[in-house]
Structure formats: C-alpha cells, structure tokens
Amino acid sequence: MQPKFWGTAAITIGVSGVLMTTPLSQPAQASGETTIAQATSNRRSALPRSLRNDILQDMSRRTLLPVSQLQVMRVDPDTFDGCLSVAPRDGACTMIALPGWRVAVAGGQFYWFYHATPSQGFKLNGFTSVPIAITRAALRDAAQRSRLPIGQLQVNWVEQKTWSNGCFDLPTGGVCTSAMVPGWQVTIAHQQKRWVYRTDSGNTVQFDPTASR
C-alpha cells in the first residue's frame, strides 16, 4: 500500500506484521543430542527471573498492555558495548564487551527486542523493534523534503515514545484524542541535517518541524 500524505505533516501507511516463532518441539534425536526445544529452554532459563520480570514490566508500561498479555519468545546470548549496543548511529559508546542476552518479547501487535546484562540492566532496541514500514515511510518523506536519494539517508536513532494524545503531542489546529498512544520517534540523518518524525505503533507518521534541523 502506498502511503498517503496528511497535508504536509503525516503519512498513513499499512503495516504487515511479522510473526517470529521459536520451535517448541522437534522430532526425537539420537541419545546425547540436545533438541531445539531443550536449547531454547536453556537459553531462557539463563536470563535471571528478576531481569525478565523487569523487562516485561517495562514493555507493559510502554505498550499499555497488562503483563499477562506479554510473552518472552526468545532469549539468545549476545555481547554488547558500553551502551548495550543501543545508541544513535553517531553516538559514542565505550568499546567493551558486556556479556548478556538479546530478549524478544511479544504482545498484541508488538514484537520488541531488548538487550540485557546482569550488571547494566536492559535497554529496548528501537532499531529492531520499530515496524519497518515506519522507517521506510520516514525515509521516503525525508528524501522528498531534502531532494536526496534515499540511499544517502540513514535512520540515525529510534526511540520508543508514549504520546499523551492522538496528535503525538504536536501542535495542531485540529482536535486531538486524549488517549495515550504508544509509538516511536524516528530521526533520519544526512551529515549534520536531521529530520524527526513522531509515529504511533504503525499507522501514521508525522513530521516534527521543531525538532528537525
């Protein structure tokens, strides 16, 4: 579906969800071999329960879904830098190797990825959690505004936001719903130029002229 422009400030886009699943069972293997289901269970059990609960509580707060509707889908060992490998593309992070886990959590329309370590806690990875249709729409709009090829633009930063109204906390002459809206703030970059977009969870992307430079 091609995006529609909402005046000069927004794009309505369609999002096709991507369902990622972890095999729960596999055919019996030879004695001494570990099944995929057993390996998955071992990876999950390596994540401390307190850290797992903190991640679920964080996602519940951000998405407005109860914890009972969220599920840890995968836990994979990984190594991160001093920013837990979650920072703007032009940001500076300490180049250390922190052992931890990449945690995938699903609930409702959301499928998010967290980076977690025993010593540094956790961070939501917006780059891998934001629907790809949102970043594509932001890139297309930034390309039109800048008259640059999309290939010369990059997604510099993605931060999860929960807006206080249906206008994504942007000034508008129209009427805004007062309900909380989980979404994202996406920053597109080219050299020192920035285009900032505010979004919901996958339907609408609005340009933020004040934050852009």
Salt bridges, closest charged atoms under 4 A:
ASP58 OD1 - ARG61 NH2 2.87
ASP58 OD2 - ARG62 NE 2.73
ASP76 OD1 - ARG43 NE 2.92
ASP76 OD1 - ARG74 NH2 2.89
ASP78 OD2 - ARG102 NH1 2.42
ASP90 OD2 - ARG194 NH2 2.67
ASP141 OD2 - ARG145 NE 2.51
GLU159 OE2 - LYS161 NZ 3.65
ASP208 OD2 - ARG198 NE 3.06
